[in-house]
Amino acid sequence: MGQPVDGARPPAAYAPGMGRWSALVARSLAAVLLAACAAPGGRAAGGQSALFVANALDDSVTRLDGESGRVIGPDLPAGRAPGQLAPGPDGSLLALSAAADRDGEVTHLTRAAGRGARDWLARPLPLGAPARRALLAGDGAGGAAVGYDVSGPGGRDGACRVALVDVRRGEVRRTHTVCAAGERMTGLALAVGPGGGTAFVGLTLRVAGAGGGPAAGHRLVALDAETGAVVARRAMPGPPEYLTVAPGTERTAPRLYGVVGSDYIDADETTPARGRLLGLDPATLADESEFRLPAWPRALAVAPDGGRAYGLTPGGGALMDLDLGRGVEARRTALPGWGTRLAVGERWVYVADTASDEVWQFDRGDGRLARSIRVGRGPIGLALGPA
């Protein structure tokens, strides 16, 4: 059984001010921005939606009403420096740590008998192997996937794995090996489906090229979540990132969305200047749509209706509103600070600002800032789910 966590304050390394951009936060942002939640998260079927905010510098999660932005109850303890979140159907939650010294540590959070912050249970979720460079994705229906590299003997990298988790129970149900030797995971998404759904994994392999310089191979793999069997695969022109499953435009059949680089600012093709947002058939991974992004996004999410995507500009100073049906950038809104992460619901776009300890709520209709919401220290992860 998990024990109630007392929510002890972070050590000095987590102090506000310049310290918040310590190695911990700088490293964690890279991981958080690679992992897009599999479900964009509008209003949950049959229930009220809530926005969960991971406060890395407070070791806590703030819950907000998805419509009003009102804070729901006290902040919840969620393990050391939570960075990525996957909500369950009953208020349960998985939180993946962003701390360098807790790489790959996942905490399961669930309600106990009472109603206060101390009446929640937080316990580690064992993955069965030392994990590094982990990513977390939820399917919006109580399932989650944790993708991670395995640390082998002497610190050597082993093959990466995907663990399928029951969020309500806090149990690992299946674990599948995914990577070939030398590959790294760049994106992860999970889709609901018959027999347990499908896990989508973006992979990249960097090897020595024919002329002695670096070369890269990239691919996208779809796995049967129950058996681990590969149901589809394809080579990609760049590392597949920001993987997410959402409806196609006008709420048509689901698509797998992912971003790949199209122009690069260095010779090694590791730093993209722009990219393409691809809409793929989840069953075959064949192209169904393409949107040429005006800039490489710092974060990106697709709306629940599938008609629009929203991204942060590279520096985080503006919100891009991307009309997927017309293939154009419909609006660009200046932010009051520097956004680091976003989430999109039916009516609102939420943007987290790590520096000001706020979440901004923007109206999807007119792009205006509706409210600034004070949360915990260092918000770097957002996820929509049932309240």
KOLPANU-178991 format. One record per residue (C-alpha): residue in one letter; x, y, z. Coordinates in nm, 2 decimals. Example, Ala and Ser with C-alpha at 12.3 -4.5 7.8 and 13.67 -1.06 7.14 Angstrom:
ATOM r     xx     yy     zz
ATOM a   1.23  -0.45   0.78
ATOM s   1.37  -0.11   0.71
//
This chain:
ATOM r     xx     yy     zz
ATOM m   0.00   0.00   0.00
ATOM g   0.11   0.35  -0.07
ATOM q   0.17   0.59   0.22
ATOM p   0.04   0.94   0.25
ATOM v   0.30   1.18   0.13
ATOM d   0.36   1.49   0.34
ATOM g   0.45   1.72   0.05
ATOM a   0.79   1.83   0.19
ATOM r   0.93   2.14   0.04
ATOM p   1.20   2.11  -0.23
ATOM p   1.56   2.14  -0.14
ATOM a   1.77   2.45  -0.21
ATOM a   1.84   2.35  -0.57
ATOM y   1.47   2.41  -0.64
ATOM a   1.47   2.77  -0.51
ATOM p   1.28   3.03  -0.71
ATOM g   1.45   3.30  -0.91
ATOM m   1.75   3.21  -1.12
ATOM g   1.77   2.87  -0.95
ATOM r   1.45   2.76  -1.12
ATOM w   1.64   2.74  -1.45
ATOM s   1.89   2.50  -1.29
ATOM a   2.00   2.18  -1.46
ATOM l   1.69   2.02  -1.32
ATOM v   1.44   2.24  -1.50
ATOM a   1.64   2.29  -1.82
ATOM r   1.67   1.92  -1.86
ATOM s   1.31   1.85  -1.77
ATOM l   1.17   2.09  -2.02
ATOM a   1.33   1.90  -2.30
ATOM a   1.17   1.57  -2.19
ATOM v   0.83   1.73  -2.12
ATOM l   0.81   1.90  -2.46
ATOM l   0.90   1.57  -2.64
ATOM a   0.61   1.39  -2.49
ATOM a   0.27   1.50  -2.62
ATOM c  -0.03   1.34  -2.45
ATOM a  -0.21   1.08  -2.66
ATOM a  -0.55   1.24  -2.59
ATOM p  -0.59   1.61  -2.64
ATOM g  -0.84   1.61  -2.36
ATOM g  -1.17   1.80  -2.39
ATOM r  -1.47   1.74  -2.16
ATOM a  -1.46   1.39  -2.04
ATOM a  -1.76   1.18  -2.14
ATOM g  -2.01   1.17  -1.87
ATOM g  -1.81   1.40  -1.63
ATOM q  -1.66   1.74  -1.57
ATOM s  -1.31   1.81  -1.71
ATOM a  -1.02   1.93  -1.50
ATOM l  -0.68   2.06  -1.59
ATOM f  -0.39   1.90  -1.40
ATOM v  -0.08   2.11  -1.36
ATOM a   0.26   1.96  -1.27
ATOM n   0.45   2.20  -1.04
ATOM a   0.81   2.08  -1.07
ATOM l   0.95   2.31  -0.80
ATOM d   0.68   2.23  -0.54
ATOM d   0.66   1.85  -0.60
ATOM s   0.29   1.89  -0.64
ATOM v  -0.01   1.89  -0.88
ATOM t  -0.27   2.17  -0.89
ATOM r  -0.62   2.08  -1.01
ATOM l  -0.82   2.34  -1.20
ATOM d  -1.18   2.34  -1.31
ATOM g  -1.16   2.30  -1.69
ATOM e  -1.43   2.56  -1.76
ATOM s  -1.39   2.83  -1.49
ATOM g  -1.02   2.79  -1.42
ATOM r  -1.11   2.77  -1.05
ATOM v  -0.86   2.59  -0.83
ATOM i  -1.01   2.26  -0.71
ATOM g  -0.90   2.18  -0.35
ATOM p  -0.54   2.19  -0.22
ATOM d  -0.24   2.10  -0.42
ATOM l  -0.16   1.72  -0.42
ATOM p   0.18   1.57  -0.35
ATOM a   0.30   1.39  -0.66
ATOM g   0.66   1.27  -0.61
ATOM r   0.98   1.46  -0.68
ATOM a   0.95   1.73  -0.95
ATOM p   0.65   1.60  -1.15
ATOM g   0.69   1.70  -1.52
ATOM q   0.46   1.48  -1.73
ATOM l   0.11   1.37  -1.63
ATOM a  -0.15   1.10  -1.73
ATOM p  -0.49   1.13  -1.56
ATOM g  -0.71   0.83  -1.49
ATOM p  -1.09   0.81  -1.51
ATOM d  -1.15   0.85  -1.13
ATOM g  -0.91   1.13  -1.04
ATOM s  -0.62   0.89  -1.02
ATOM l  -0.30   1.02  -1.18
ATOM l   0.05   0.91  -1.30
ATOM a   0.33   1.17  -1.27
ATOM l   0.67   1.12  -1.43
ATOM s   0.95   1.30  -1.25
ATOM a   1.15   1.57  -1.43
ATOM a   1.44   1.56  -1.18
ATOM a   1.78   1.45  -1.30
ATOM d   1.84   1.24  -1.00
ATOM r   1.49   1.07  -1.04
ATOM d   1.51   1.00  -1.41
ATOM g   1.24   0.75  -1.51
ATOM e   1.07   0.76  -1.17
ATOM v   0.69   0.74  -1.20
ATOM t   0.45   0.81  -0.91
ATOM h   0.09   0.68  -0.89
ATOM l  -0.15   0.91  -0.71
ATOM t  -0.49   0.80  -0.59
ATOM r  -0.76   0.92  -0.35
ATOM a  -0.79   0.76  -0.01
ATOM a  -1.09   0.78   0.22
ATOM g  -1.07   1.15   0.30
ATOM r  -1.10   1.47   0.10
ATOM g  -0.78   1.66   0.19
ATOM a  -0.43   1.66   0.03
ATOM r  -0.31   1.43   0.30
ATOM d  -0.59   1.19   0.22
ATOM w  -0.43   1.11  -0.12
ATOM l  -0.19   0.82  -0.15
ATOM a   0.13   0.87  -0.36
ATOM r   0.36   0.57  -0.42
ATOM p   0.63   0.48  -0.67
ATOM l   0.53   0.27  -0.98
ATOM p   0.79   0.01  -1.03
ATOM l   0.88  -0.04  -1.40
ATOM g   1.09  -0.35  -1.34
ATOM a   1.42  -0.20  -1.47
ATOM p   1.63   0.11  -1.42
ATOM a   1.48   0.37  -1.65
ATOM r   1.63   0.67  -1.83
ATOM r   1.49   0.94  -2.07
ATOM a   1.13   0.84  -2.00
ATOM l   0.82   0.97  -2.18
ATOM l   0.46   0.94  -2.06
ATOM a   0.14   0.93  -2.26
ATOM g  -0.22   0.87  -2.16
ATOM d  -0.51   0.74  -2.38
ATOM g  -0.78   0.95  -2.20
ATOM a  -0.97   0.64  -2.09
ATOM g  -0.76   0.51  -1.80
ATOM g  -0.46   0.36  -1.98
ATOM a  -0.11   0.50  -2.00
ATOM a   0.22   0.42  -2.16
ATOM v   0.57   0.48  -2.02
ATOM g   0.85   0.47  -2.27
ATOM y   1.20   0.45  -2.14
ATOM d   1.56   0.35  -2.21
ATOM v   1.70   0.07  -1.99
ATOM s   2.02   0.13  -1.81
ATOM g   2.24  -0.18  -1.86
ATOM p   2.54  -0.30  -1.66
ATOM g   2.80  -0.02  -1.61
ATOM g   2.55   0.24  -1.71
ATOM r   2.53   0.12  -2.08
ATOM d   2.21   0.17  -2.26
ATOM g   1.99  -0.13  -2.32
ATOM a   1.70  -0.16  -2.56
ATOM c   1.41   0.09  -2.49
ATOM r   1.08  -0.04  -2.36
ATOM v   0.71   0.06  -2.34
ATOM a   0.52  -0.03  -2.03
ATOM l   0.14  -0.03  -2.05
ATOM v  -0.01   0.09  -1.72
ATOM d  -0.36   0.07  -1.57
ATOM v  -0.38   0.43  -1.42
ATOM r  -0.67   0.35  -1.18
ATOM r  -0.49   0.06  -1.02
ATOM g  -0.14   0.19  -1.06
ATOM e  -0.02  -0.14  -1.21
ATOM v   0.20  -0.22  -1.51
ATOM r   0.01  -0.47  -1.72
ATOM r   0.25  -0.53  -2.01
ATOM t   0.60  -0.44  -2.10
ATOM h   0.73  -0.45  -2.46
ATOM t   1.08  -0.40  -2.60
ATOM v   1.07  -0.16  -2.89
ATOM c   1.41  -0.02  -2.99
ATOM a   1.68  -0.17  -3.20
ATOM a   2.04  -0.13  -3.08
ATOM g   2.14   0.23  -3.06
ATOM e   1.79   0.38  -3.11
ATOM r   1.64   0.64  -2.89
ATOM m   1.27   0.72  -2.83
ATOM t   1.16   1.06  -2.96
ATOM g   0.78   1.05  -2.92
ATOM l   0.50   0.84  -2.77
ATOM a   0.13   0.82  -2.79
ATOM l  -0.14   0.57  -2.69
ATOM a  -0.48   0.52  -2.85
ATOM v  -0.78   0.33  -2.72
ATOM g  -0.90   0.04  -2.92
ATOM p  -1.03  -0.32  -2.92
ATOM g  -0.81  -0.55  -2.73
ATOM g  -0.62  -0.28  -2.55
ATOM g  -0.54  -0.02  -2.82
ATOM t  -0.22   0.08  -3.00
ATOM a   0.10   0.24  -2.88
ATOM f   0.28   0.47  -3.13
ATOM v   0.66   0.51  -3.08
ATOM g   0.89   0.75  -3.26
ATOM l   1.25   0.63  -3.29
ATOM t   1.58   0.77  -3.41
ATOM l   1.92   0.61  -3.47
ATOM r   2.24   0.81  -3.52
ATOM v   2.53   0.63  -3.67
ATOM a   2.85   0.71  -3.85
ATOM g   2.79   0.81  -4.21
ATOM a   2.98   0.69  -4.52
ATOM g   3.21   0.99  -4.50
ATOM g   3.27   0.95  -4.13
ATOM g   3.02   1.22  -4.03
ATOM p   2.69   1.16  -3.85
ATOM a   2.39   1.01  -4.03
ATOM a   2.05   0.94  -3.89
ATOM g   1.77   0.69  -3.94
ATOM h   1.42   0.76  -3.81
ATOM r   1.11   0.55  -3.80
ATOM l   0.76   0.53  -3.66
ATOM v   0.62   0.21  -3.51
ATOM a   0.27   0.11  -3.41
ATOM l   0.25  -0.17  -3.15
ATOM d  -0.05  -0.38  -3.04
ATOM a  -0.06  -0.26  -2.68
ATOM e  -0.15  -0.61  -2.55
ATOM t   0.08  -0.83  -2.75
ATOM g   0.36  -0.60  -2.85
ATOM a   0.33  -0.71  -3.21
ATOM v   0.43  -0.45  -3.47
ATOM v   0.11  -0.37  -3.66
ATOM a   0.26  -0.09  -3.88
ATOM r   0.59   0.08  -3.94
ATOM r   0.74   0.34  -4.17
ATOM a   1.06   0.53  -4.22
ATOM m   1.04   0.90  -4.14
ATOM p   1.24   1.20  -4.28
ATOM g   1.32   1.32  -3.93
ATOM p   1.27   1.22  -3.56
ATOM p   0.89   1.19  -3.50
ATOM e   0.80   1.42  -3.21
ATOM y   0.48   1.55  -3.05
ATOM l   0.29   1.24  -3.12
ATOM t  -0.08   1.26  -3.04
ATOM v  -0.41   1.09  -3.14
ATOM a  -0.70   1.32  -3.22
ATOM p  -0.99   1.33  -3.47
ATOM g  -0.93   1.45  -3.82
ATOM t  -1.07   1.78  -3.93
ATOM e  -1.44   1.82  -3.88
ATOM r  -1.43   1.54  -3.62
ATOM t  -1.37   1.26  -3.88
ATOM a  -1.20   0.93  -3.80
ATOM p  -0.90   0.95  -3.56
ATOM r  -0.56   1.04  -3.69
ATOM l  -0.21   1.01  -3.55
ATOM y  -0.04   1.35  -3.56
ATOM g   0.33   1.40  -3.54
ATOM v   0.59   1.66  -3.62
ATOM v   0.90   1.61  -3.82
ATOM g   1.17   1.86  -3.91
ATOM s   1.18   2.00  -4.26
ATOM d   1.45   2.26  -4.25
ATOM y   1.75   2.25  -4.02
ATOM i   1.99   2.51  -3.89
ATOM d   2.29   2.29  -3.85
ATOM a   2.47   2.05  -4.08
ATOM d   2.41   1.75  -3.86
ATOM e   2.03   1.78  -3.89
ATOM t   1.96   1.78  -3.52
ATOM t   1.82   2.13  -3.47
ATOM p   1.51   2.20  -3.69
ATOM a   1.41   2.55  -3.79
ATOM r   1.07   2.45  -3.93
ATOM g   0.87   2.14  -3.94
ATOM r   0.57   1.96  -4.09
ATOM l   0.27   1.84  -3.89
ATOM l   0.17   1.51  -4.04
ATOM g  -0.17   1.35  -4.00
ATOM l  -0.14   0.97  -4.04
ATOM d  -0.38   0.68  -4.07
ATOM p  -0.34   0.51  -3.73
ATOM a  -0.38   0.16  -3.88
ATOM t  -0.13   0.19  -4.17
ATOM l   0.07   0.51  -4.08
ATOM a   0.01   0.63  -4.43
ATOM d  -0.01   1.01  -4.49
ATOM e  -0.36   1.17  -4.48
ATOM s  -0.27   1.53  -4.43
ATOM e   0.02   1.77  -4.40
ATOM f   0.06   2.11  -4.25
ATOM r   0.38   2.31  -4.30
ATOM l   0.45   2.48  -3.97
ATOM p   0.56   2.84  -3.98
ATOM a   0.82   2.77  -3.71
ATOM w   0.95   2.47  -3.51
ATOM p   0.71   2.46  -3.21
ATOM r   0.83   2.47  -2.85
ATOM a   0.51   2.28  -2.77
ATOM l   0.21   2.16  -2.98
ATOM a  -0.13   2.01  -2.92
ATOM v  -0.43   1.92  -3.14
ATOM a  -0.78   2.04  -3.04
ATOM p  -1.04   1.78  -2.95
ATOM d  -1.25   1.87  -3.26
ATOM g  -0.95   1.80  -3.49
ATOM g  -0.99   2.13  -3.68
ATOM r  -0.71   2.32  -3.52
ATOM a  -0.37   2.28  -3.36
ATOM y  -0.20   2.52  -3.12
ATOM g   0.17   2.56  -3.08
ATOM l   0.42   2.79  -2.89
ATOM t   0.68   2.97  -3.10
ATOM p   1.04   2.86  -3.05
ATOM g   1.11   3.12  -2.78
ATOM g   0.77   3.06  -2.61
ATOM g   0.66   3.43  -2.65
ATOM a   0.35   3.37  -2.87
ATOM l   0.07   3.12  -2.93
ATOM m   0.02   2.99  -3.28
ATOM d  -0.34   2.91  -3.39
ATOM l  -0.31   2.66  -3.68
ATOM d  -0.62   2.60  -3.90
ATOM l  -0.57   2.24  -4.01
ATOM g  -0.86   2.24  -4.25
ATOM r  -0.74   2.55  -4.45
ATOM g  -0.37   2.47  -4.39
ATOM v  -0.29   2.83  -4.27
ATOM e  -0.19   3.00  -3.94
ATOM a  -0.51   3.17  -3.85
ATOM r  -0.38   3.38  -3.56
ATOM r  -0.07   3.45  -3.36
ATOM t  -0.12   3.58  -3.00
ATOM a   0.15   3.75  -2.80
ATOM l   0.18   3.59  -2.45
ATOM p   0.22   3.79  -2.13
ATOM g   0.54   3.60  -2.06
ATOM w   0.72   3.29  -2.19
ATOM g   0.51   2.98  -2.23
ATOM t   0.66   2.64  -2.18
ATOM r   0.37   2.39  -2.22
ATOM l   0.01   2.39  -2.34
ATOM a  -0.32   2.19  -2.34
ATOM v  -0.63   2.24  -2.55
ATOM g  -0.99   2.17  -2.46
ATOM e  -1.32   2.23  -2.64
ATOM r  -1.33   2.61  -2.55
ATOM w  -1.00   2.70  -2.39
ATOM v  -0.62   2.68  -2.46
ATOM y  -0.41   2.66  -2.15
ATOM v  -0.05   2.78  -2.14
ATOM a   0.19   2.72  -1.85
ATOM d   0.45   2.98  -1.76
ATOM t   0.73   2.83  -1.55
ATOM a   0.88   3.17  -1.46
ATOM s   0.57   3.34  -1.33
ATOM d   0.41   3.03  -1.17
ATOM e   0.09   3.09  -1.37
ATOM v  -0.14   2.91  -1.62
ATOM w  -0.30   3.14  -1.88
ATOM q  -0.64   3.06  -2.01
ATOM f  -0.71   3.17  -2.37
ATOM d  -1.05   3.17  -2.55
ATOM r  -1.03   2.96  -2.86
ATOM g  -1.29   3.17  -3.03
ATOM d  -1.13   3.51  -3.03
ATOM g  -0.78   3.44  -2.89
ATOM r  -0.82   3.67  -2.59
ATOM l  -0.66   3.60  -2.26
ATOM a  -0.95   3.52  -2.03
ATOM r  -0.76   3.48  -1.70
ATOM s  -0.42   3.42  -1.54
ATOM i  -0.43   3.15  -1.28
ATOM r  -0.18   3.12  -1.00
ATOM v  -0.06   2.77  -0.94
ATOM g   0.24   2.61  -0.77
ATOM r   0.60   2.68  -0.83
ATOM g   0.75   2.58  -1.17
ATOM p   0.45   2.45  -1.37
ATOM i   0.60   2.25  -1.66
ATOM g   0.33   1.99  -1.73
ATOM l  -0.04   2.01  -1.82
ATOM a  -0.30   1.74  -1.88
ATOM l  -0.68   1.75  -1.92
ATOM g  -0.89   1.47  -1.77
ATOM p  -1.19   1.39  -1.55
ATOM a  -1.24   1.61  -1.24
//
